[in-house]
Amino acid sequence: MSQVFPKSTNAWSKASLITLVFALLALGWLVLTLQRSDFVTSANQFIEQPVQFSHQHHVGGVGIECRYCHTAVEVSPSAGIPPTKTCINCHSQIWNTSPYLEPVRASFRDDTPLNWVRVHDLPDFVYFNHSIHVRKGVGCETCHGRVDRMPLMRQVQSLQMEWCLDCHRDPSRFVRPRDQITTMGYQPALAQAELGPRLVREYGIAGVEELTNCSVCHR
């Protein structure tokens, strides 16, 4: 019986299989890369706000501390959005006729809140408590980045589960003294490898098994 396929078919079959494997691997890499990209996570994207509030000016320039505006961050799951009265405390005296700040004055005058757009927007199935993180020594900068250098507020971290777990698996790499929570550009006095484990013990931070339990964040 004569041969149906030429001998070159074997080589083509092997090449096709190898190409298919590499194509699937490349597709998997592309999907994972896209899933972590700013396009999907919304990181590093500026969001239009009713007033383009500059943290660079207020925090980096004027030196206003985070807790002056975000008053609930130490006691509440939410850091809190400052009421218009907080803005008026200064701007009734400073730039009090600026057209740029008319939405702030109108909000105070009409007793209607400014409709700020959330920048760090976790999914509804994720429970995050600001107060417990602050009490356990997680600094504002760790999650929110150098806000003192942001003319417009943006999300700098992916906020994906793997990012949260990176800290929950080893919080000693991230914790800092409580009196440095709001410090931007914080540099530990000791090496973090020495300071971190000590703070973990001092603050009573739970072990990795508890911190990585699904019910910690998904309730």
C-alpha positions in Angstrom: 0.0 0.0 0.0 1.4 3.4 -1.0 2.1 6.0 1.6 -0.8 8.5 1.8 1.0 11.4 3.4 4.5 12.6 2.5 7.3 12.3 5.1 7.3 16.0 5.6 3.9 15.7 7.3 5.5 14.5 10.5 7.7 17.6 10.7 4.7 19.9 10.0 2.7 18.1 12.7 5.4 18.6 15.3 5.9 22.2 14.3 2.1 22.8 14.5 1.9 21.3 18.0 4.9 23.4 19.2 3.4 26.5 17.7 0.0 25.8 19.3 1.7 25.4 22.8 3.6 28.6 22.4 0.4 30.4 21.2 -1.5 29.2 24.2 1.3 30.3 26.6 1.5 33.7 24.9 -2.3 34.1 25.2 -2.1 33.2 28.9 0.7 35.7 29.4 -1.3 38.4 27.5 -4.5 37.8 29.6 -2.5 37.9 32.9 -0.7 41.1 31.8 -3.9 42.7 30.7 -5.6 41.8 34.0 -2.9 43.6 35.9 -2.7 46.6 33.6 -3.9 50.1 34.5 -6.6 49.7 31.8 -8.3 47.0 34.0 -7.4 48.2 37.5 -8.0 51.9 36.7 -4.7 52.8 38.4 -2.9 56.0 37.4 -6.0 57.5 35.8 -7.1 61.0 36.8 -10.8 61.4 37.6 -12.8 64.5 36.9 -14.0 66.0 40.2 -16.4 68.9 40.9 -13.3 70.8 42.1 -9.9 69.5 41.1 -8.5 69.4 44.6 -4.7 69.3 44.7 -3.1 67.2 47.4 0.3 68.3 46.2 -0.6 71.9 47.2 -2.5 71.2 50.4 -0.4 68.3 51.8 3.0 68.8 50.2 2.9 72.6 50.0 0.8 73.9 52.9 1.5 70.9 55.1 -2.0 69.9 56.0 -2.0 66.5 57.7 -4.3 63.7 56.3 -6.4 63.5 59.5 -7.4 67.2 59.3 -9.7 66.3 56.4 -10.1 62.5 56.8 -11.2 62.7 60.4 -12.7 59.3 60.7 -9.8 57.2 59.5 -8.7 56.1 62.9 -12.1 55.1 64.2 -14.2 54.1 61.2 -14.1 51.7 58.3 -14.3 54.7 56.0 -11.7 57.5 56.0 -14.5 60.0 55.4 -14.9 62.8 52.9 -14.5 66.2 54.5 -17.7 68.3 54.6 -17.6 71.6 52.8 -17.3 73.4 56.1 -13.7 72.0 56.4 -12.8 73.7 53.1 -14.5 77.0 54.2 -12.5 77.0 57.4 -9.6 78.3 55.3 -11.2 79.5 52.1 -13.5 82.0 53.8 -10.3 83.9 54.3 -8.0 82.6 51.5 -9.0 82.7 47.8 -12.5 83.6 49.0 -13.4 85.2 45.7 -11.7 82.8 43.3 -14.1 81.7 40.5 -12.3 78.3 40.7 -13.7 77.8 44.2 -17.3 78.9 43.4 -18.5 75.3 43.6 -17.2 75.1 47.2 -18.8 78.4 48.2 -22.1 77.3 46.5 -22.0 74.0 48.3 -21.6 75.8 51.7 -24.2 78.5 50.8 -26.8 76.0 49.7 -26.0 73.4 52.3 -25.6 70.8 49.6 -22.6 68.4 49.6 -20.1 68.4 46.8 -20.4 65.2 44.7 -16.9 63.9 44.9 -16.1 60.9 42.7 -14.6 57.9 44.5 -11.0 57.3 43.4 -10.3 54.1 45.4 -13.4 52.0 44.7 -13.2 48.5 45.9 -15.8 45.9 44.7 -18.9 45.6 46.9 -17.9 42.1 47.9 -14.7 43.3 49.6 -14.8 44.6 53.2 -12.0 47.1 54.0 -11.7 48.8 57.4 -9.4 51.9 57.5 -9.3 52.1 61.3 -7.8 48.6 61.8 -5.1 49.2 59.3 -4.1 52.5 60.8 -4.1 51.0 64.3 -1.9 48.2 63.1 0.7 50.5 61.6 -0.2 50.7 57.9 0.7 54.1 56.6 -1.5 56.2 54.3 1.4 56.2 51.7 1.5 52.4 51.7 -1.9 52.2 49.9 -2.4 55.7 48.5 1.1 56.5 47.4 2.8 59.9 47.6 -0.3 62.0 47.7 1.8 65.0 48.6 3.1 64.9 45.0 -0.3 64.5 43.3 -1.8 67.6 41.7 -4.8 65.4 41.0 -5.6 62.4 43.1 -5.2 59.0 41.5 -5.1 55.4 42.4 -1.5 54.1 42.4 -2.0 50.5 43.5 -3.9 47.8 41.6 -6.3 47.1 44.6 -6.5 43.5 43.3 -6.6 40.6 45.7 -3.0 39.6 45.1 -1.9 43.1 46.1 -3.8 42.8 49.4 -2.5 39.3 50.0 1.1 40.5 49.4 0.8 42.5 52.6 -1.4 40.0 54.6 1.1 37.2 54.0 4.0 39.3 55.5 2.8 42.6 57.1 6.3 43.1 58.7 7.5 44.5 55.4 5.0 47.3 55.4 4.1 48.4 59.0 5.6 51.5 60.6 5.3 53.3 64.0 1.9 54.7 64.6 3.3 58.3 64.9 4.5 58.0 61.3 1.2 56.8 59.8 0.6 60.0 57.9 4.3 60.8 57.1 5.0 61.0 53.4 8.3 59.7 52.2 8.7 57.7 55.5 12.1 56.2 56.1 12.5 53.8 59.0 15.1 54.6 61.7 16.0 50.9 61.7 16.2 48.4 58.9 12.6 47.3 58.0 13.7 43.7 58.4 14.5 44.4 62.1 11.7 47.0 62.8 8.8 45.2 61.1 8.7 42.0 63.1 9.0 44.0 66.3 6.0 46.1 65.4 4.0 43.1 64.3 4.5 41.7 67.8 3.9 45.0 69.5 0.6 45.7 67.6 -0.6 42.2 68.0 -1.0 41.6 64.3 -2.6 38.2 63.6 -0.7 35.4 62.0 -0.7 34.6 58.3 -3.4 31.9 58.6 -5.9 34.3 60.0 -4.9 37.2 57.8 -5.3 35.2 54.6 -8.6 33.6 55.7 -11.3 34.5 53.1 -13.7 35.8 55.8 -11.3 38.6 56.7 -12.1 40.5 53.6 -15.2 38.7 52.2 -18.1 38.8 54.6 
